[in-house]
Amino acid sequence: MNNWIELSAERLTANLRVIQTVAGLDTTVLAVIKANAYGHGAEDCAPILVRAGATWLGVTCANEGARVRLALAAAGLTAEILIMSGFLPADVAAIHQHSLTPVVWSQEHVAWLAGYPATRVHLEVDTGMGRQGVTPGPELDALLAELAAAGLVADGIFTHFCSSEVTGSPLTHLQQQRFSGVVAQVQAAGLCPTYLHAANSSALDNPEAAAWLARLASRLGAHPMVRTGLSLYGYALPIEGAVTARLRPLLQPVLTWKAHVLSVRSLAAGDTVGYNAIFTAEREMRVALLPVGYADGLRRELSATNAKPGGWVMLHGVRAAILGRISMNLTVVDVTDIPSVQAGDEAIVLGDGITADDHAALARTISYEILCGIHPCV
Ligand SMILES: *Cc1c(COP(=O)(O)O)cnc(C)c1O
């Protein structure tokens, strides 16, 4: 492999500790490693996080949960594993076999799990995300009754905010009000779940949300839990509004994406670079070829024309601008001003000096999509 990812176990550990400190020691931190740990490798990150003190991990699906369970077992470790993004009847055997905790929100879920009484589940309530979750009110009451009848244990109750990075969002306020109502409903049903949770990274970063959840949890006699993903990996969305982010300044990116320079060559004035010749050398230049492209997840929006600069990589500690179109497996960068560059040198494609936020700005997306978009083969 001529392009690869290096993970800093130290930074991943430090980020988890920062999150735990900001959340408060009474709060359980569920480390979200879904989507292959946001491109970082779920089976690599899980043991590091558990050694650093994580007791709960969040995965996408039963299949990912099973792989994480095996990776933990191989390291002699254990943790609770929450399946966050749904399951189907075909997953139930794996859920049971690997002691995974499914998120449930429908009568079908309860029916599918009914063959395994005493299975612990987390119940998701939809307070405004409009994606998954049972609706508060009669539907929630009915589901709570069915859970009890099937002998399933509601170990956690939770909801998910749709705009937690927006300070003073009326939508978040509404979701909080609805979730308070949910807690009253759960109490009235005589249930005492172990965990109550609502916050993702941004909700924790934003000081408003966290205190609210702790109050609500104590009313129910439950432990507050936060579900942090992005912040574990050292990134954060900008918090919109007047408040100061609590987490963002303390986080360090965990992932460095590197590539070895394949070759170096000269261009004469007038030579063009790459598909459709969108870049023309205006003077004599030296350029380096890197074995990384959009097949690896390097976004094509980082391509550059003469008029519009694109992305860059770090070579010998300085910026080397991308020239022309990014190809499937190859990218050309300008090393005219870094004359010592030669084949075999290490370039940083993403890491210190060129962050996932930089990639995201150029690709008009969010750091989440950039990180998740790094191909697993890298
Ligand atoms: C992905 C996800 C999270 C983690 O979100 P971050 O913004 O990465 O911290 C938390 N809760 C749910 C329900 C999610 O789907």
The ligand as a Gaussian input file, in Angstrom:
#p B3LYP/6-31G(d) Opt

LIG

0 1
 C      -23.900000       9.073000      14.996000
 C      -24.723000       9.295000      16.197000
 C      -24.158000       9.892000      17.342000
 C      -22.764000      10.453000      17.372000
 O      -22.773000      11.723000      16.801000
 P      -21.492000      12.686000      16.800000
 O      -22.022000      13.950000      16.269000
 O      -20.495000      12.048000      15.892000
 O      -21.000000      12.768000      18.194000
 C      -24.952000       9.977000      18.466000
 N      -26.219000       9.516000      18.480000
 C      -26.789000       8.944000      17.394000
 C      -28.186000       8.458000      17.482000
 C      -26.078000       8.832000      16.218000
 O      -26.646000       8.279000      15.144000

